[in-house]
Structures are given as C-alpha cells and as structure tokens.
C-alpha cells in the first residue's frame, strides 16, 4: 500500500473559528485593534478561539476506501469541507490528486430557486464538466435520479429524498477520481440506497472514497481503514474493524464511566468453572453425501478477547451446544443449535440484558438477538454473586465460505437506555469451510424448491 500514490494528503491541518458573545464585539474586533496598533498600543481580542480541527495528519492512497467516524461535533464535516475546497484551513494544508466530487450537507451546492435541470448544469460545471459534456450525460443523470417531472421544478419544492437523489445522480456521472460521501445517503428510500451502494461498490474498484457515517457496521463493511476523530483531533487510524471497536468502547465509557475490565484482568474474580464435556463433531450425525454441506468449525470461547464495560457483571462462558448441553466443535448450517452464555453478577442487577450478534470478516452484523423483549414485562432480578445461564435456541443460517466471529454482551436497563457491564468482541470465532450459498451474505434452509412444467 505504501508504494501506491496518495490521492489525499493532509498535513498538520487546523481550523479555528472566532466566537463572539455579542454582535457588537464583531464590529469592535474589526475597528479597535487597528486604531490601537496605529497608536502603538496592544490590541485586545473581542472573541474566543474555537479549534474545530487541530494538527490532523494522514494520507489516503489512490483506490482506497477510508471511513471517518466520530461523534457529532468532532470535526468530521469541517474536515470534509476542507478536503473538498469549500473551507480554507487555518493551519496546515490538504493536497488532492484528481477531481473531487462530494455529497455533503443535504442540498449543498443547490440554488433553491433553480430547477432540477438548472442545478444539474450548475453542479456539474462546478465539478469541472463542460456544457457539452453535461448535455451528453443529462439523460443518464435524470434517469439515475428518477424524480420524473420534478426535474423541471424548483428544488425548493423537493423533499429531502429528492434532494439526495439529484445530488447523488450528478456526482455519479462526473467521472470523479475521489468521492466524498457524508451521512446524506441515510435520507433516501431503500431502493435508491441500494442503487447508490451498487454504484459505490463499482466506483471503489478503481476510485478513492471517503465515507463518513455514524453506522460503524457500514464503515466496517465498506472501508479498508478508518479514521476516528474526537474533538478535532485524530484518536486512531487503522483497520476499520479496530477503529469501530475503539470508538464504540469510548462511546459507552463517555455515557457510563471508564471501563473497569482492565483492572479486573490483573486480578480476575474467582468464578467457578465447570469442566465441559468433550466437544463432539456434529458432522458425524450426517452422511457425507454432498460437497455443498455447510460445515462450520467452531473455536473455543476466548475470555481474553478485547472487551470493555463498567464491570458490575461479567461473561464467564460462551458456547454452541446441543440439546444435551454438550458443546459443538463443528455445526452444520441449517441445523438447530443452542447458544449458551454464562454470566456472573458482581452487584445486584434488576434488569439484565444478555445478547449476541454474528459478524462476517468485514465486521458486518449478520444476525443476533438479546433477552430484552422476552423479559420486558417481567425483568429478571439477579443478586450479587449469582450466576445466569442464558440460552438462545435457533437454526444456524447457512454461511458463505469464510471467517466469522460472535460478539456477546451483558447489559442492564432497557433496549434504549442501558449500562454495558461486559462487551466482548470476537468472543467466539468460527469458520465456514463449505457452503451452498449462491448469493447474499447468508443462506436459509429451504422447505422446498420445485419446478413445475405445465403440460
């Protein structure tokens, strides 16, 4: 990757805004300092400095897809506007190679009094296309936007979804080298979003993409690397999965306090550990009659996997088991399994929630569930020191060939508001060796597949 030329280079970037408490202070700042300097006196400032960005440095290689994550107010939008050239940095510099097209704030770059057609020509010309080039591509742009006769109406009459459709349609047809996508895609309907994602995946094969989203799963799915920005500074740059996990951990810690699990690792609480029966190979129950059987190898629970949480409870065991409680070392997609999660309460818990979800190798969540809905009307109470054994019985989906991991968590509260006591990334890892999945992320067992030919 290091030998690949840079598409974007950011060096010591900073952006400072002057914040005035009163409108008259702005007028004073423009007049008083000049007069005092003419008189040889020191000049006071009537504003406070706010650094939206400070000392950012990173590079994006040509053909790379990089995600940018961070909370509201962290400086993501300011960074994107500087990369796109709509804001001037206070310090440092940004260098880009090739044409940059951006979908930032909803309707940015549109004149609300102009029609959709007129805004297409305006936007495309700003992005470097000549009028002749826009003439050639206009029909394709209109077809991609699919807003019908509204293309001839002023955009001030558009819905938010129509804004996004037209804006994305333009940037999809200007043959950009660098594509910058902000949260605006979340406004569109599911069909248009799917169309945009198909375009994005095609563009990613040769172009450079900066993708900003609060959806860390989407960042993990689309991006090779991610940049986590907090309070205008870079907190982490690295693999998208690791960046998302660190960001998620920090997000929970900001809401419920620092994680105590690091201290617990030094002197873990004494927990009774039952000796598990010898794992069995589920494949022995099936005849090896086809190469398409979905054989999934299950690896043992890793209690030392990366984790975070407040620490008032702890996950002590995770296993896929059969109806008799024996742990599986292999399972077959399409068959019934039981996920057993053992937890211990260090303090009294009045509404514990135990959950899990399975991710593919890109970090995309595939399926999962938790106990909240089942016990929402009659929450469980667990005394301090007591253990909980939770079992989820389900039919294992048919998985594509590849590597997967399971995240498990112990929380307390409600679905919307809760405290994370113990969250374990990659608690169990498993590998699908063979599969019958023809398309999609997972397959489901078919009750029947039939072709009928009418006579």
N, C-alpha and C positions, 0 to 999 in steps of 0.2 A: 504494500500500500504506500510505503514511503517514497517509492520511485514514481508514483502517479502524480502528475501536475496538480497544483492547487486550483480549485475553482473559486474558493473564497478564502481570503487570508485576513484575519482580524488580529491587530497588534495594539496592545495597551489601550484599548478602547474605553473612553469615558464620556458620559453625557451628564451635564449639570444644568439644572433649571434654577432660575431665580424666583423665589417665592415671596410675594409681597402680602403683608397683612391687610393693607388698605389701598384702595385705588390711588390715593394721593401720594403714597410712597413711591409709586412707579414714576410719577411726574417729578418728584423730588430727586430721584436717582438719575434722571436724565438731565437735570439742570444743576443741582447744588454741587456735585463733585467737580464739574468743570469750572465753576466760579471759584471754588476754594483752591483748586490747583493753580488757577491764574493768580491768585493772591499768595501762593506759596504755602498754603495750609494743607494739612492732611484732610482727606475726604472720607466721611463716614459712608457706610453702606446701609441702605434702607431695605435690604432684602436678606433672606436666609437662603443659603445654598442647599439644594437637594440633588444628590447624585443618584440618578436613576440607574446608571451603569458606572462601574469603576474598575479599571485595569483588567479588562477582558482580553484574553489572547487565545486563539485557537485557529485551526485551519480545517477546511473541508476539501477533500480530494475530488477531482473530476469523476463523475459516475457514482459517487457515494450518496447514500440517503442518511441524513443525520436528523435526529429528533431533538427538540428543545422542550424541556419540561420545567415546571416551576409554578409556584402559587401565583394568584392574582397580585399584581404589584411588584413582581420580582424583577421586571425589566425586559420580559420577553418581547413585547410589542415594540418597545423602543429599539431594541437590538435589530428586529426585523426591518423597521423603517430606515434605520441607518444603512443596513445591508442593501436595501432597495434604492437608497439615494433620496428618500423623501425627508430625511432628517440629517442635519450636519452634526458630527460628533464634536464634543468639547476638547477632548484629547485623543490621541492615537489616530489610527487610520484603518480603513477597510478597503481591500482590493478584490475585485471580482473579475473573472475571465469569462467573457461571453455575455449573451443577452439574458437579463434577469426579468422574469415575469412573476408577479406576486398576486395572491388573493389574501388580502389582509382584512381590515375592518369592512363590515358589510356596506357595500355601495361606495367604498373609497375609490375616487377617480371618476365617479359618475357625476354628470351635471343633472340634477333632478328635473330641470326644465326641458332638457333634450329628450328626444325619443330614444327608444332602444337602438334603432338603426344608427342614429347620430352618435350615440355613446359608443357603439361598436367602432365606428370610424375614429372617434376621439381617442378611445383607449388603445386601440391597435396602433395608431400613429405615434402615440407616446411611447409605445413599446418598440418602435423602430420600423414599422411596416409602412410602405408607400401606399398611396391611394389605389394604385393599380393592383398591388398585392392584396389589399383588403377587398377590392372588387371580386377578385378570383375566389377568395375564401369566405365571402359573406354568406352564401347559401349554406355552406357547411357549418358555420358558426350558428346561424339561425336554427338549423336542424338539431344541432347539439343542445342548444338552449331549450328548444321545444316549448316556447311560450306563445306560439300561434300569432294571432293578430296584435298581441300586445307589443310586438317588436316595433310597431308604428306608433305606440302611445308613449307619453312622457313617463320616465322611470319613477317619477314621484307617485304614480298611481300603482306601482308594483308592490307586491307582497315581499316579505323578506326572502322567501324561497325563490321568487322570480329574479331578485337581485343577484343571488348566488348563481343561479342558472346562467344568466347572461354574462356575469363576470368570469365564471369558470370557462364558459364556452370560448371567450376571447383568448384567455391565456392558453387554452388547449390548442389554439390554431396559429400562434405566432412563432412557432418553432424556436422556443426559448432553449437556452443551454442550462439555465438554473431556474428552478421552480420553487417558490416560497409559498407555503400553504399554512394559514393560520386556522383558528377554530371555526371559520365561517362554514365549512362543509357540514357541520352538525345541524345547520338550518334546513338543508334540503330534505326532500322526501326520500324514502328508501330506494326507489327506483333510480332517481338521479344520483344518489350517493353511490350506488353500485356502478353506475356508468362512469362516475368520476374515479372510483377505485380501479376500474379496468384501465382507464386512461393512465392513471398514476403508475400502475404496475408496468405498463408498456413503456412509459417515459423513463422509469427507473432503470431500465435495461441499458440505457446509454446516457441519460441526463443526470444532473445533480439536483437533489431535492432537500430542502429544509422544511421539516414537518413539525409544526407546533401544536400540541394538544394536551389537555388535561387527562385524556384517556391513555394511561400508561400501557394498557394492553395493545392499543393501536400503534403506539410508538414502538413497542417490542416487536410487533408483527411486521411493521414496515421498514424499520430502521436497523442499520448495522451498528451505529453508535448513537449515543445520546449525550446531550449537554444539560446538566442540571444547574439552573441559575437560581440563586437565592439572594434577595436584597441587592440586586445589581452586580453580584459577583459570581464567578463560576465556583460551584461547590464540587462538581465531579464531571469528568469527561471519560467515557469508556464504553464498554459494551452496553447496548440498550437494556438488556435484562438487568444487569447490575445497577445501572443508573436508576431504573424504575424501582427496584427493591430498596435502594438507599433513600430515594425520595419518599416512598411510601412509609418507611420507618420513621423518617424525620417528621412527616405529616402527622402521624399518630402521636409522636412524642411531643409535638407542639400543642396538641389537644389535651393530653393526659399526663404529661410529665415524662422525664427521662426514663429510658428502659433500664430495668434493674437486672436483666438477664445476664449482662456481662459480669456483674459481681457474683451472681449465683453460680456461674460456671466455675469460679475459683473454689467455691465450697458448696457444691450442689446439695440440696436437701436429701435426706435419706428417704428413699422410696422403695417399697417392697417390689421386687421384680420377680414375676413368676417365670419359671423355666418353660419356654414354649415347646410344644411338641415338635418333633422332626417335621420340617416342611415336606409337603407332598407335591408331586408333579401332576397337575390336573390333566395333562395331556394323556396320561395313561388310561383315562376313562374313555378316550375316543379312539376310534380306528383311524390310522394314518392313511386315509383313502384319497386325499386330495392335497395338491400343493397350495391351495388357496386358504387353508385353515389359518385363522388369525391366532398365531401363537405369541403370547405376551410374557416375557420374562420379568419377574418381579424381584427387585433387590430389597434388602433388609432396611428397616427404618433406621435413619441416621439421626440420633439425638443431638449430634454436634453440628447439624446443618445450620446455616445462617438463620438467625431468629431475632425477634425483638418483642417487646411488650412490657407492661407495667410489672408483671411478675407476681401478682397475687394468686396466680394459679399456673399450673404447668402441665404440658402434654408429656406423658410418660411413655406412651406406646402407640404405634400405628401399624396396622397390618391388614392385608386382604385375607379373609378366612373363608372356610366352607361352613356348612350348616352345623357341623360338629365342633367348630371352634379351632380346627387345625389350620395353620397358616399356609397359604399357597406360595410356592416358588415360581409357578407358571399358572397362567389362566388362559382361557380361550375366549376371544371376543365373541359376543352373542350369548354367553352363558351367564347364569346368575352367580353373583358374588356378594360378599358382605365386607364392608369396610368397618373395622373396629378401631376406635380411637379411645385410648385411656388417658384420663386427666386426674390431677390431684389439686384440690383447693387448699391454698395456703391461708386464706382468710374466708370467712363466710361469704357465699355467693347466693344472691337472691333471684337471679335470672340468668343463669349461664347459657351461652350460645356456643355450640361446637359446630364447626363447618369445615368444608374442604372444597377445593376445585383442582381440576387437572389441566395442565398446560402442555402445549407442544414445545418443540425445541426452540421456537421463536418467542416463547413466552405468551402466546395467545391462549386465553382461557377457553377450554372446550366444553366442559360441563362441571357441575358441582352442586352442592346444596348445603343447608345448615338446619339446625334444630328449631329455629325461632318460631316458624309458622306452626309447627306441630304442638309446641308448648306455649303459644302466645296467650291462651286463655287461662292456663294453669301452669305458670312458670315453676320450675323445679327450685327447691331450696337445698343448698349443699353446705353442711357445716365445715368449719375449718379442719383440715386434716383428712377429710373424707375423700374418697376416690369416686370417679364417674367412669362408667364404661358406656360409650355411645356406639351404636351400630347402625350403619346405613346399608340396607339391602337393596340392590339394584342389578340390572342386567348390564354387564360390561359392553360398551359400544365396540364396534369393530374398528380398530385403529389402523391407519396407514402405517407402512413400514417406517420406523424411525424411533427417536428417543422422546420420552415423556417424563414429567415429574408431577408430583402432587403436593400442593400447599395445604397445610392444615392450620386451624386457628381455634383458640379458646378466648371467648369474649364474654362480657356481661352487660346486659341492658336490653335495648331494643334493636330492631333492624336499622333504624335511622340513627339512633344515638346510643353508643356503647363504648366501653373501655376494652381495649385489646390487652389481654393478660399475657398471651403467648401466641405468637405467629411464627410458624416455621416455614421458610422457603425450602422447596425440594426435600420434603420430609421423606418421601419415597420416590425412587426413580425406577422406571420400567422401560422396557424396550420391546417394540413390536417387530417380530422377525419376518413374518409372512402375513399377507392380508389379501382380502378380496375386494377392498375398497377401490372403486373405479374412479370416483371423483369426490370432491369435497374434503373437509377436514376429518370427519369420522363417518362410519357407516352404521346402519341399524339393521338388526335381523329382519328379514322379510318373512311375513307369514306365508306368502305365496307369490310366485311370479309365473304368469301364464300367458301364452299366446293362443288366441282363438282365431281360426280362419273360417270365415263364413262360406258356406257352400253356395 
